Amino acid sequence: MAFDPNKIDRIVQLARAYGATRVILFGSALDAPQTARDIDIACDGVPGWKLFELAAKIEDELEIPSDIIPLTPASRFTQSIEKRGKILL
């Protein structure tokens, strides 16, 4: 299943509804959307377990597996995401 880039607006809407203040797309959905099998998102502003709820909501509505990670605390991985990812919010 390929990731449809037109679904980005809905991802941002859902993330905002959960309190996200920053959302960054990274991974295969950014690099090769035609062959992406999931969507990788990093975000700020969504408290702990709500990240899992947001991931489930995205999966249910967009019908694509999703991985969501918090941007804080900062790490080398999150710094790499911030440099290379696409800022959605």
HTML snippet that shows the backbone in 3Dmol.js (N, CA, C, O; Angstrom):
<script src="https://3Dmol.org/build/3Dmol-min.js"></script>
<div id="view" style="width:600px;height:400px;position:relative"></div>
<script>
const pdb = `
ATOM      1  N   MET A   1       0.850  -1.187   0.000  1.00  0.00           N
ATOM      2  CA  MET A   1       0.000   0.000   0.000  1.00  0.00           C
ATOM      3  C   MET A   1       0.887   1.239   0.000  1.00  0.00           C
ATOM      4  O   MET A   1       1.777   1.366   0.841  1.00  0.00           O
ATOM      5  N   ALA A   2       0.656   2.134  -0.917  1.00  0.00           N
ATOM      6  CA  ALA A   2       1.408   3.382  -0.995  1.00  0.00           C
ATOM      7  C   ALA A   2       0.741   4.445  -0.128  1.00  0.00           C
ATOM      8  O   ALA A   2      -0.471   4.433   0.084  1.00  0.00           O
ATOM      9  N   PHE A   3       1.554   5.351   0.359  1.00  0.00           N
ATOM     10  CA  PHE A   3       1.036   6.467   1.149  1.00  0.00           C
ATOM     11  C   PHE A   3       0.576   7.567   0.209  1.00  0.00           C
ATOM     12  O   PHE A   3       1.306   7.960  -0.701  1.00  0.00           O
ATOM     13  N   ASP A   4      -0.624   8.060   0.426  1.00  0.00           N
ATOM     14  CA  ASP A   4      -1.192   9.131  -0.391  1.00  0.00           C
ATOM     15  C   ASP A   4      -0.832  10.477   0.238  1.00  0.00           C
ATOM     16  O   ASP A   4      -1.351  10.809   1.304  1.00  0.00           O
ATOM     17  N   PRO A   5       0.040  11.253  -0.396  1.00  0.00           N
ATOM     18  CA  PRO A   5       0.441  12.543   0.173  1.00  0.00           C
ATOM     19  C   PRO A   5      -0.728  13.504   0.403  1.00  0.00           C
ATOM     20  O   PRO A   5      -0.610  14.442   1.191  1.00  0.00           O
ATOM     21  N   ASN A   6      -1.844  13.280  -0.273  1.00  0.00           N
ATOM     22  CA  ASN A   6      -3.017  14.137  -0.083  1.00  0.00           C
ATOM     23  C   ASN A   6      -3.638  13.976   1.302  1.00  0.00           C
ATOM     24  O   ASN A   6      -4.486  14.776   1.697  1.00  0.00           O
ATOM     25  N   LYS A   7      -3.229  12.965   2.029  1.00  0.00           N
ATOM     26  CA  LYS A   7      -3.785  12.722   3.366  1.00  0.00           C
ATOM     27  C   LYS A   7      -3.077  13.523   4.458  1.00  0.00           C
ATOM     28  O   LYS A   7      -3.446  13.438   5.630  1.00  0.00           O
ATOM     29  N   ILE A   8      -2.080  14.285   4.083  1.00  0.00           N
ATOM     30  CA  ILE A   8      -1.303  15.042   5.070  1.00  0.00           C
ATOM     31  C   ILE A   8      -2.173  16.038   5.827  1.00  0.00           C
ATOM     32  O   ILE A   8      -2.017  16.191   7.038  1.00  0.00           O
ATOM     33  N   ASP A   9      -3.075  16.710   5.144  1.00  0.00           N
ATOM     34  CA  ASP A   9      -3.945  17.679   5.821  1.00  0.00           C
ATOM     35  C   ASP A   9      -4.738  17.015   6.936  1.00  0.00           C
ATOM     36  O   ASP A   9      -4.914  17.598   8.005  1.00  0.00           O
ATOM     37  N   ARG A  10      -5.218  15.802   6.694  1.00  0.00           N
ATOM     38  CA  ARG A  10      -5.992  15.095   7.720  1.00  0.00           C
ATOM     39  C   ARG A  10      -5.096  14.704   8.893  1.00  0.00           C
ATOM     40  O   ARG A  10      -5.532  14.753  10.043  1.00  0.00           O
ATOM     41  N   ILE A  11      -3.878  14.327   8.626  1.00  0.00           N
ATOM     42  CA  ILE A  11      -2.941  13.997   9.702  1.00  0.00           C
ATOM     43  C   ILE A  11      -2.736  15.220  10.593  1.00  0.00           C
ATOM     44  O   ILE A  11      -2.755  15.105  11.818  1.00  0.00           O
ATOM     45  N   VAL A  12      -2.542  16.377   9.988  1.00  0.00           N
ATOM     46  CA  VAL A  12      -2.345  17.611  10.752  1.00  0.00           C
ATOM     47  C   VAL A  12      -3.591  17.939  11.566  1.00  0.00           C
ATOM     48  O   VAL A  12      -3.475  18.327  12.728  1.00  0.00           O
ATOM     49  N   GLN A  13      -4.772  17.793  10.988  1.00  0.00           N
ATOM     50  CA  GLN A  13      -6.020  18.045  11.722  1.00  0.00           C
ATOM     51  C   GLN A  13      -6.131  17.140  12.944  1.00  0.00           C
ATOM     52  O   GLN A  13      -6.459  17.598  14.038  1.00  0.00           O
ATOM     53  N   LEU A  14      -5.855  15.864  12.750  1.00  0.00           N
ATOM     54  CA  LEU A  14      -5.938  14.919  13.866  1.00  0.00           C
ATOM     55  C   LEU A  14      -4.909  15.256  14.938  1.00  0.00           C
ATOM     56  O   LEU A  14      -5.223  15.238  16.128  1.00  0.00           O
ATOM     57  N   ALA A  15      -3.686  15.561  14.523  1.00  0.00           N
ATOM     58  CA  ALA A  15      -2.633  15.896  15.484  1.00  0.00           C
ATOM     59  C   ALA A  15      -3.007  17.134  16.292  1.00  0.00           C
ATOM     60  O   ALA A  15      -2.798  17.168  17.504  1.00  0.00           O
ATOM     61  N   ARG A  16      -3.553  18.140  15.639  1.00  0.00           N
ATOM     62  CA  ARG A  16      -3.991  19.348  16.354  1.00  0.00           C
ATOM     63  C   ARG A  16      -5.072  19.014  17.374  1.00  0.00           C
ATOM     64  O   ARG A  16      -5.071  19.549  18.483  1.00  0.00           O
ATOM     65  N   ALA A  17      -5.988  18.137  17.003  1.00  0.00           N
ATOM     66  CA  ALA A  17      -7.074  17.748  17.910  1.00  0.00           C
ATOM     67  C   ALA A  17      -6.533  17.085  19.176  1.00  0.00           C
ATOM     68  O   ALA A  17      -7.177  17.126  20.224  1.00  0.00           O
ATOM     69  N   TYR A  18      -5.363  16.481  19.079  1.00  0.00           N
ATOM     70  CA  TYR A  18      -4.736  15.847  20.237  1.00  0.00           C
ATOM     71  C   TYR A  18      -3.751  16.780  20.936  1.00  0.00           C
ATOM     72  O   TYR A  18      -3.069  16.365  21.873  1.00  0.00           O
ATOM     73  N   GLY A  19      -3.667  18.030  20.493  1.00  0.00           N
ATOM     74  CA  GLY A  19      -2.833  19.018  21.160  1.00  0.00           C
ATOM     75  C   GLY A  19      -1.445  19.207  20.595  1.00  0.00           C
ATOM     76  O   GLY A  19      -0.619  19.888  21.204  1.00  0.00           O
ATOM     77  N   ALA A  20      -1.167  18.621  19.443  1.00  0.00           N
ATOM     78  CA  ALA A  20       0.175  18.740  18.862  1.00  0.00           C
ATOM     79  C   ALA A  20       0.504  20.193  18.543  1.00  0.00           C
ATOM     80  O   ALA A  20      -0.322  20.938  18.016  1.00  0.00           O
ATOM     81  N   THR A  21       1.725  20.570  18.875  1.00  0.00           N
ATOM     82  CA  THR A  21       2.209  21.909  18.563  1.00  0.00           C
ATOM     83  C   THR A  21       3.235  21.885  17.432  1.00  0.00           C
ATOM     84  O   THR A  21       3.493  22.903  16.790  1.00  0.00           O
ATOM     85  N   ARG A  22       3.812  20.712  17.200  1.00  0.00           N
ATOM     86  CA  ARG A  22       4.758  20.507  16.095  1.00  0.00           C
ATOM     87  C   ARG A  22       4.572  19.096  15.569  1.00  0.00           C
ATOM     88  O   ARG A  22       4.435  18.153  16.349  1.00  0.00           O
ATOM     89  N   VAL A  23       4.567  18.946  14.250  1.00  0.00           N
ATOM     90  CA  VAL A  23       4.451  17.632  13.618  1.00  0.00           C
ATOM     91  C   VAL A  23       5.444  17.588  12.462  1.00  0.00           C
ATOM     92  O   VAL A  23       5.477  18.486  11.621  1.00  0.00           O
ATOM     93  N   ILE A  24       6.253  16.530  12.432  1.00  0.00           N
ATOM     94  CA  ILE A  24       7.249  16.372  11.378  1.00  0.00           C
ATOM     95  C   ILE A  24       7.094  14.990  10.758  1.00  0.00           C
ATOM     96  O   ILE A  24       7.091  13.978  11.459  1.00  0.00           O
ATOM     97  N   LEU A  25       6.967  14.962   9.448  1.00  0.00           N
ATOM     98  CA  LEU A  25       6.899  13.716   8.690  1.00  0.00           C
ATOM     99  C   LEU A  25       8.318  13.281   8.356  1.00  0.00           C
ATOM    100  O   LEU A  25       9.141  14.103   7.951  1.00  0.00           O
ATOM    101  N   PHE A  26       8.610  11.994   8.524  1.00  0.00           N
ATOM    102  CA  PHE A  26       9.929  11.477   8.173  1.00  0.00           C
ATOM    103  C   PHE A  26       9.785  10.041   7.685  1.00  0.00           C
ATOM    104  O   PHE A  26       8.688   9.483   7.701  1.00  0.00           O
ATOM    105  N   GLY A  27      10.867   9.457   7.262  1.00  0.00           N
ATOM    106  CA  GLY A  27      10.843   8.058   6.847  1.00  0.00           C
ATOM    107  C   GLY A  27      10.343   7.856   5.425  1.00  0.00           C
ATOM    108  O   GLY A  27      10.374   8.767   4.598  1.00  0.00           O
ATOM    109  N   SER A  28       9.881   6.636   5.165  1.00  0.00           N
ATOM    110  CA  SER A  28       9.531   6.246   3.798  1.00  0.00           C
ATOM    111  C   SER A  28       8.386   7.052   3.200  1.00  0.00           C
ATOM    112  O   SER A  28       8.370   7.277   1.990  1.00  0.00           O
ATOM    113  N   ALA A  29       7.432   7.490   4.007  1.00  0.00           N
ATOM    114  CA  ALA A  29       6.317   8.286   3.471  1.00  0.00           C
ATOM    115  C   ALA A  29       6.809   9.625   2.925  1.00  0.00           C
ATOM    116  O   ALA A  29       6.161  10.223   2.065  1.00  0.00           O
ATOM    117  N   LEU A  30       7.934  10.086   3.416  1.00  0.00           N
ATOM    118  CA  LEU A  30       8.532  11.328   2.917  1.00  0.00           C
ATOM    119  C   LEU A  30       9.477  11.038   1.746  1.00  0.00           C
ATOM    120  O   LEU A  30       9.437  11.716   0.720  1.00  0.00           O
ATOM    121  N   ASP A  31      10.321  10.027   1.918  1.00  0.00           N
ATOM    122  CA  ASP A  31      11.354   9.730   0.928  1.00  0.00           C
ATOM    123  C   ASP A  31      10.828   9.032  -0.323  1.00  0.00           C
ATOM    124  O   ASP A  31      11.287   9.312  -1.430  1.00  0.00           O
ATOM    125  N   ALA A  32       9.874   8.131  -0.154  1.00  0.00           N
ATOM    126  CA  ALA A  32       9.350   7.349  -1.284  1.00  0.00           C
ATOM    127  C   ALA A  32       7.874   7.036  -1.064  1.00  0.00           C
ATOM    128  O   ALA A  32       7.522   5.883  -0.814  1.00  0.00           O
ATOM    129  N   PRO A  33       7.005   8.043  -1.152  1.00  0.00           N
ATOM    130  CA  PRO A  33       5.587   7.827  -0.835  1.00  0.00           C
ATOM    131  C   PRO A  33       4.907   6.765  -1.698  1.00  0.00           C
ATOM    132  O   PRO A  33       3.936   6.145  -1.264  1.00  0.00           O
ATOM    133  N   GLN A  34       5.409   6.550  -2.914  1.00  0.00           N
ATOM    134  CA  GLN A  34       4.793   5.562  -3.798  1.00  0.00           C
ATOM    135  C   GLN A  34       4.938   4.139  -3.270  1.00  0.00           C
ATOM    136  O   GLN A  34       4.111   3.278  -3.568  1.00  0.00           O
ATOM    137  N   THR A  35       5.981   3.892  -2.493  1.00  0.00           N
ATOM    138  CA  THR A  35       6.219   2.543  -1.984  1.00  0.00           C
ATOM    139  C   THR A  35       6.123   2.445  -0.462  1.00  0.00           C
ATOM    140  O   THR A  35       6.343   1.374   0.102  1.00  0.00           O
ATOM    141  N   ALA A  36       5.801   3.541   0.199  1.00  0.00           N
ATOM    142  CA  ALA A  36       5.733   3.542   1.671  1.00  0.00           C
ATOM    143  C   ALA A  36       4.631   2.606   2.160  1.00  0.00           C
ATOM    144  O   ALA A  36       3.532   2.575   1.606  1.00  0.00           O
ATOM    145  N   ARG A  37       4.943   1.853   3.197  1.00  0.00           N
ATOM    146  CA  ARG A  37       3.968   0.934   3.782  1.00  0.00           C
ATOM    147  C   ARG A  37       3.457   1.424   5.129  1.00  0.00           C
ATOM    148  O   ARG A  37       2.549   0.838   5.718  1.00  0.00           O
ATOM    149  N   ASP A  38       4.059   2.512   5.605  1.00  0.00           N
ATOM    150  CA  ASP A  38       3.600   3.107   6.856  1.00  0.00           C
ATOM    151  C   ASP A  38       3.936   4.593   6.830  1.00  0.00           C
ATOM    152  O   ASP A  38       4.552   5.102   5.893  1.00  0.00           O
ATOM    153  N   ILE A  39       3.511   5.263   7.885  1.00  0.00           N
ATOM    154  CA  ILE A  39       3.811   6.688   8.006  1.00  0.00           C
ATOM    155  C   ILE A  39       4.510   6.909   9.337  1.00  0.00           C
ATOM    156  O   ILE A  39       4.067   6.418  10.375  1.00  0.00           O
ATOM    157  N   ASP A  40       5.603   7.651   9.294  1.00  0.00           N
ATOM    158  CA  ASP A  40       6.385   7.958  10.490  1.00  0.00           C
ATOM    159  C   ASP A  40       6.240   9.442  10.786  1.00  0.00           C
ATOM    160  O   ASP A  40       6.486  10.293   9.931  1.00  0.00           O
ATOM    161  N   ILE A  41       5.836   9.731  12.017  1.00  0.00           N
ATOM    162  CA  ILE A  41       5.597  11.110  12.433  1.00  0.00           C
ATOM    163  C   ILE A  41       6.257  11.338  13.784  1.00  0.00           C
ATOM    164  O   ILE A  41       6.225  10.474  14.661  1.00  0.00           O
ATOM    165  N   ALA A  42       6.855  12.510  13.936  1.00  0.00           N
ATOM    166  CA  ALA A  42       7.370  12.941  15.235  1.00  0.00           C
ATOM    167  C   ALA A  42       6.576  14.177  15.629  1.00  0.00           C
ATOM    168  O   ALA A  42       6.283  15.027  14.789  1.00  0.00           O
ATOM    169  N   CYS A  43       6.228  14.278  16.909  1.00  0.00           N
ATOM    170  CA  CYS A  43       5.439  15.453  17.308  1.00  0.00           C
ATOM    171  C   CYS A  43       5.733  15.884  18.735  1.00  0.00           C
ATOM    172  O   CYS A  43       6.255  15.128  19.554  1.00  0.00           O
ATOM    173  N   ASP A  44       5.376  17.128  18.990  1.00  0.00           N
ATOM    174  CA  ASP A  44       5.438  17.738  20.318  1.00  0.00           C
ATOM    175  C   ASP A  44       4.025  18.114  20.727  1.00  0.00           C
ATOM    176  O   ASP A  44       3.161  18.355  19.884  1.00  0.00           O
ATOM    177  N   GLY A  45       3.805  18.158  22.024  1.00  0.00           N
ATOM    178  CA  GLY A  45       2.547  18.659  22.552  1.00  0.00           C
ATOM    179  C   GLY A  45       1.501  17.607  22.858  1.00  0.00           C
ATOM    180  O   GLY A  45       0.480  17.914  23.473  1.00  0.00           O
ATOM    181  N   VAL A  46       1.736  16.372  22.442  1.00  0.00           N
ATOM    182  CA  VAL A  46       0.783  15.299  22.715  1.00  0.00           C
ATOM    183  C   VAL A  46       1.326  14.496  23.889  1.00  0.00           C
ATOM    184  O   VAL A  46       2.392  13.890  23.781  1.00  0.00           O
ATOM    185  N   PRO A  47       0.604  14.480  25.019  1.00  0.00           N
ATOM    186  CA  PRO A  47       1.107  13.789  26.200  1.00  0.00           C
ATOM    187  C   PRO A  47       1.142  12.271  26.032  1.00  0.00           C
ATOM    188  O   PRO A  47       0.260  11.675  25.414  1.00  0.00           O
ATOM    189  N   GLY A  48       2.182  11.667  26.600  1.00  0.00           N
ATOM    190  CA  GLY A  48       2.426  10.233  26.659  1.00  0.00           C
ATOM    191  C   GLY A  48       1.500   9.284  25.925  1.00  0.00           C
ATOM    192  O   GLY A  48       1.640   9.070  24.721  1.00  0.00           O
ATOM    193  N   TRP A  49       0.551   8.714  26.659  1.00  0.00           N
ATOM    194  CA  TRP A  49      -0.314   7.672  26.098  1.00  0.00           C
ATOM    195  C   TRP A  49      -1.225   8.191  25.003  1.00  0.00           C
ATOM    196  O   TRP A  49      -1.749   7.397  24.221  1.00  0.00           O
ATOM    197  N   LYS A  50      -1.431   9.498  24.920  1.00  0.00           N
ATOM    198  CA  LYS A  50      -2.254  10.071  23.846  1.00  0.00           C
ATOM    199  C   LYS A  50      -1.587   9.882  22.481  1.00  0.00           C
ATOM    200  O   LYS A  50      -2.264   9.872  21.452  1.00  0.00           O
ATOM    201  N   LEU A  51      -0.254   9.731  22.475  1.00  0.00           N
ATOM    202  CA  LEU A  51       0.439   9.438  21.221  1.00  0.00           C
ATOM    203  C   LEU A  51      -0.082   8.139  20.614  1.00  0.00           C
ATOM    204  O   LEU A  51      -0.257   8.038  19.400  1.00  0.00           O
ATOM    205  N   PHE A  52      -0.330   7.140  21.477  1.00  0.00           N
ATOM    206  CA  PHE A  52      -0.846   5.860  20.994  1.00  0.00           C
ATOM    207  C   PHE A  52      -2.259   6.016  20.442  1.00  0.00           C
ATOM    208  O   PHE A  52      -2.610   5.408  19.430  1.00  0.00           O
ATOM    209  N   GLU A  53      -3.063   6.833  21.111  1.00  0.00           N
ATOM    210  CA  GLU A  53      -4.420   7.104  20.620  1.00  0.00           C
ATOM    211  C   GLU A  53      -4.372   7.797  19.262  1.00  0.00           C
ATOM    212  O   GLU A  53      -5.130   7.451  18.355  1.00  0.00           O
ATOM    213  N   LEU A  54      -3.491   8.766  19.126  1.00  0.00           N
ATOM    214  CA  LEU A  54      -3.353   9.485  17.862  1.00  0.00           C
ATOM    215  C   LEU A  54      -2.912   8.533  16.752  1.00  0.00           C
ATOM    216  O   LEU A  54      -3.455   8.573  15.647  1.00  0.00           O
ATOM    217  N   ALA A  55      -1.942   7.686  17.037  1.00  0.00           N
ATOM    218  CA  ALA A  55      -1.485   6.712  16.039  1.00  0.00           C
ATOM    219  C   ALA A  55      -2.634   5.808  15.601  1.00  0.00           C
ATOM    220  O   ALA A  55      -2.796   5.537  14.411  1.00  0.00           O
ATOM    221  N   ALA A  56      -3.428   5.344  16.561  1.00  0.00           N
ATOM    222  CA  ALA A  56      -4.567   4.474  16.239  1.00  0.00           C
ATOM    223  C   ALA A  56      -5.598   5.214  15.397  1.00  0.00           C
ATOM    224  O   ALA A  56      -6.165   4.646  14.463  1.00  0.00           O
ATOM    225  N   LYS A  57      -5.839   6.471  15.722  1.00  0.00           N
ATOM    226  CA  LYS A  57      -6.810   7.278  14.973  1.00  0.00           C
ATOM    227  C   LYS A  57      -6.339   7.466  13.531  1.00  0.00           C
ATOM    228  O   LYS A  57      -7.130   7.347  12.596  1.00  0.00           O
ATOM    229  N   ILE A  58      -5.066   7.757  13.355  1.00  0.00           N
ATOM    230  CA  ILE A  58      -4.514   7.918  12.004  1.00  0.00           C
ATOM    231  C   ILE A  58      -4.634   6.610  11.232  1.00  0.00           C
ATOM    232  O   ILE A  58      -5.035   6.605  10.068  1.00  0.00           O
ATOM    233  N   GLU A  59      -4.288   5.501  11.880  1.00  0.00           N
ATOM    234  CA  GLU A  59      -4.392   4.198  11.221  1.00  0.00           C
ATOM    235  C   GLU A  59      -5.824   3.891  10.816  1.00  0.00           C
ATOM    236  O   GLU A  59      -6.068   3.418   9.706  1.00  0.00           O
ATOM    237  N   ASP A  60      -6.772   4.155  11.707  1.00  0.00           N
ATOM    238  CA  ASP A  60      -8.183   3.884  11.411  1.00  0.00           C
ATOM    239  C   ASP A  60      -8.695   4.733  10.256  1.00  0.00           C
ATOM    240  O   ASP A  60      -9.341   4.220   9.343  1.00  0.00           O
ATOM    241  N   GLU A  61      -8.411   6.022  10.294  1.00  0.00           N
ATOM    242  CA  GLU A  61      -8.962   6.932   9.284  1.00  0.00           C
ATOM    243  C   GLU A  61      -8.247   6.859   7.939  1.00  0.00           C
ATOM    244  O   GLU A  61      -8.884   6.946   6.889  1.00  0.00           O
ATOM    245  N   LEU A  62      -6.935   6.702   7.970  1.00  0.00           N
ATOM    246  CA  LEU A  62      -6.168   6.728   6.729  1.00  0.00           C
ATOM    247  C   LEU A  62      -5.843   5.337   6.199  1.00  0.00           C
ATOM    248  O   LEU A  62      -5.339   5.186   5.086  1.00  0.00           O
ATOM    249  N   GLU A  63      -6.137   4.333   7.004  1.00  0.00           N
ATOM    250  CA  GLU A  63      -5.913   2.936   6.625  1.00  0.00           C
ATOM    251  C   GLU A  63      -4.464   2.663   6.225  1.00  0.00           C
ATOM    252  O   GLU A  63      -4.190   2.012   5.217  1.00  0.00           O
ATOM    253  N   ILE A  64      -3.551   3.177   7.038  1.00  0.00           N
ATOM    254  CA  ILE A  64      -2.128   2.915   6.849  1.00  0.00           C
ATOM    255  C   ILE A  64      -1.483   2.846   8.232  1.00  0.00           C
ATOM    256  O   ILE A  64      -1.779   3.685   9.083  1.00  0.00           O
ATOM    257  N   PRO A  65      -0.611   1.868   8.478  1.00  0.00           N
ATOM    258  CA  PRO A  65       0.064   1.796   9.774  1.00  0.00           C
ATOM    259  C   PRO A  65       0.849   3.075  10.051  1.00  0.00           C
ATOM    260  O   PRO A  65       1.408   3.681   9.137  1.00  0.00           O
ATOM    261  N   SER A  66       0.887   3.480  11.321  1.00  0.00           N
ATOM    262  CA  SER A  66       1.612   4.703  11.666  1.00  0.00           C
ATOM    263  C   SER A  66       2.469   4.494  12.903  1.00  0.00           C
ATOM    264  O   SER A  66       2.116   3.751  13.819  1.00  0.00           O
ATOM    265  N   ASP A  67       3.596   5.165  12.897  1.00  0.00           N
ATOM    266  CA  ASP A  67       4.495   5.200  14.045  1.00  0.00           C
ATOM    267  C   ASP A  67       4.642   6.661  14.430  1.00  0.00           C
ATOM    268  O   ASP A  67       4.979   7.502  13.597  1.00  0.00           O
ATOM    269  N   ILE A  68       4.389   6.955  15.696  1.00  0.00           N
ATOM    270  CA  ILE A  68       4.513   8.327  16.176  1.00  0.00           C
ATOM    271  C   ILE A  68       5.459   8.337  17.363  1.00  0.00           C
ATOM    272  O   ILE A  68       5.329   7.539  18.291  1.00  0.00           O
ATOM    273  N   ILE A  69       6.414   9.258  17.314  1.00  0.00           N
ATOM    274  CA  ILE A  69       7.352   9.394  18.418  1.00  0.00           C
ATOM    275  C   ILE A  69       7.333  10.835  18.917  1.00  0.00           C
ATOM    276  O   ILE A  69       7.049  11.756  18.151  1.00  0.00           O
ATOM    277  N   PRO A  70       7.636  11.033  20.203  1.00  0.00           N
ATOM    278  CA  PRO A  70       7.733  12.402  20.719  1.00  0.00           C
ATOM    279  C   PRO A  70       9.059  13.036  20.296  1.00  0.00           C
ATOM    280  O   PRO A  70      10.076  12.351  20.184  1.00  0.00           O
ATOM    281  N   LEU A  71       9.037  14.332  20.064  1.00  0.00           N
ATOM    282  CA  LEU A  71      10.264  15.055  19.726  1.00  0.00           C
ATOM    283  C   LEU A  71      11.076  15.415  20.965  1.00  0.00           C
ATOM    284  O   LEU A  71      12.261  15.732  20.861  1.00  0.00           O
ATOM    285  N   THR A  72      10.451  15.369  22.122  1.00  0.00           N
ATOM    286  CA  THR A  72      11.164  15.651  23.364  1.00  0.00           C
ATOM    287  C   THR A  72      11.043  14.454  24.288  1.00  0.00           C
ATOM    288  O   THR A  72       9.983  13.831  24.343  1.00  0.00           O
ATOM    289  N   PRO A  73      12.085  14.120  25.005  1.00  0.00           N
ATOM    290  CA  PRO A  73      13.359  14.824  25.080  1.00  0.00           C
ATOM    291  C   PRO A  73      14.165  14.642  23.791  1.00  0.00           C
ATOM    292  O   PRO A  73      14.037  13.640  23.088  1.00  0.00           O
ATOM    293  N   ALA A  74      14.979  15.623  23.515  1.00  0.00           N
ATOM    294  CA  ALA A  74      15.798  15.603  22.303  1.00  0.00           C
ATOM    295  C   ALA A  74      16.829  14.482  22.361  1.00  0.00           C
ATOM    296  O   ALA A  74      17.364  14.157  23.421  1.00  0.00           O
ATOM    297  N   SER A  75      17.088  13.909  21.213  1.00  0.00           N
ATOM    298  CA  SER A  75      18.109  12.875  21.070  1.00  0.00           C
ATOM    299  C   SER A  75      18.743  13.050  19.693  1.00  0.00           C
ATOM    300  O   SER A  75      18.305  13.894  18.910  1.00  0.00           O
ATOM    301  N   ARG A  76      19.757  12.269  19.398  1.00  0.00           N
ATOM    302  CA  ARG A  76      20.357  12.346  18.062  1.00  0.00           C
ATOM    303  C   ARG A  76      19.326  11.990  16.996  1.00  0.00           C
ATOM    304  O   ARG A  76      19.303  12.575  15.914  1.00  0.00           O
ATOM    305  N   PHE A  77      18.477  11.022  17.322  1.00  0.00           N
ATOM    306  CA  PHE A  77      17.444  10.598  16.383  1.00  0.00           C
ATOM    307  C   PHE A  77      16.462  11.732  16.100  1.00  0.00           C
ATOM    308  O   PHE A  77      16.164  12.017  14.940  1.00  0.00           O
ATOM    309  N   THR A  78      15.960  12.376  17.146  1.00  0.00           N
ATOM    310  CA  THR A  78      14.993  13.460  16.929  1.00  0.00           C
ATOM    311  C   THR A  78      15.655  14.665  16.254  1.00  0.00           C
ATOM    312  O   THR A  78      15.017  15.370  15.473  1.00  0.00           O
ATOM    313  N   GLN A  79      16.919  14.895  16.555  1.00  0.00           N
ATOM    314  CA  GLN A  79      17.635  15.984  15.882  1.00  0.00           C
ATOM    315  C   GLN A  79      17.766  15.699  14.387  1.00  0.00           C
ATOM    316  O   GLN A  79      17.653  16.607  13.563  1.00  0.00           O
ATOM    317  N   SER A  80      18.003  14.443  14.046  1.00  0.00           N
ATOM    318  CA  SER A  80      18.071  14.047  12.640  1.00  0.00           C
ATOM    319  C   SER A  80      16.719  14.234  11.956  1.00  0.00           C
ATOM    320  O   SER A  80      16.652  14.689  10.814  1.00  0.00           O
ATOM    321  N   ILE A  81      15.651  13.884  12.655  1.00  0.00           N
ATOM    322  CA  ILE A  81      14.299  14.068  12.113  1.00  0.00           C
ATOM    323  C   ILE A  81      14.040  15.549  11.859  1.00  0.00           C
ATOM    324  O   ILE A  81      13.494  15.921  10.820  1.00  0.00           O
ATOM    325  N   GLU A  82      14.433  16.386  12.808  1.00  0.00           N
ATOM    326  CA  GLU A  82      14.204  17.825  12.657  1.00  0.00           C
ATOM    327  C   GLU A  82      14.981  18.404  11.473  1.00  0.00           C
ATOM    328  O   GLU A  82      14.515  19.343  10.828  1.00  0.00           O
ATOM    329  N   LYS A  83      16.152  17.856  11.186  1.00  0.00           N
ATOM    330  CA  LYS A  83      16.964  18.342  10.068  1.00  0.00           C
ATOM    331  C   LYS A  83      16.444  17.841   8.723  1.00  0.00           C
ATOM    332  O   LYS A  83      16.415  18.586   7.744  1.00  0.00           O
ATOM    333  N   ARG A  84      16.034  16.570   8.683  1.00  0.00           N
ATOM    334  CA  ARG A  84      15.715  15.935   7.402  1.00  0.00           C
ATOM    335  C   ARG A  84      14.231  15.801   7.112  1.00  0.00           C
ATOM    336  O   ARG A  84      13.832  15.621   5.961  1.00  0.00           O
ATOM    337  N   GLY A  85      13.411  15.888   8.153  1.00  0.00           N
ATOM    338  CA  GLY A  85      11.980  15.681   7.968  1.00  0.00           C
ATOM    339  C   GLY A  85      11.269  16.881   7.370  1.00  0.00           C
ATOM    340  O   GLY A  85      11.848  17.955   7.205  1.00  0.00           O
ATOM    341  N   LYS A  86      10.002  16.671   7.049  1.00  0.00           N
ATOM    342  CA  LYS A  86       9.163  17.744   6.505  1.00  0.00           C
ATOM    343  C   LYS A  86       8.242  18.242   7.609  1.00  0.00           C
ATOM    344  O   LYS A  86       7.455  17.474   8.162  1.00  0.00           O
ATOM    345  N   ILE A  87       8.342  19.527   7.926  1.00  0.00           N
ATOM    346  CA  ILE A  87       7.514  20.114   8.978  1.00  0.00           C
ATOM    347  C   ILE A  87       6.094  20.274   8.445  1.00  0.00           C
ATOM    348  O   ILE A  87       5.861  20.950   7.443  1.00  0.00           O
ATOM    349  N   LEU A  88       5.150  19.639   9.137  1.00  0.00           N
ATOM    350  CA  LEU A  88       3.744  19.727   8.760  1.00  0.00           C
ATOM    351  C   LEU A  88       3.001  20.738   9.613  1.00  0.00           C
ATOM    352  O   LEU A  88       2.021  21.339   9.171  1.00  0.00           O
ATOM    353  N   LEU A  89       3.471  20.922  10.834  1.00  0.00           N
ATOM    354  CA  LEU A  89       2.842  21.854  11.783  1.00  0.00           C
ATOM    355  C   LEU A  89       3.919  22.391  12.697  1.00  0.00           C
ATOM    356  O   LEU A  89       3.632  23.197  13.582  1.00  0.00           O
TER     357      LEU A  89
END
`;
const viewer = $3Dmol.createViewer("view");
viewer.addModel(pdb, "pdb");
viewer.setStyle({}, {cartoon: {color: "spectrum"}});
viewer.zoomTo();
viewer.render();
</script>
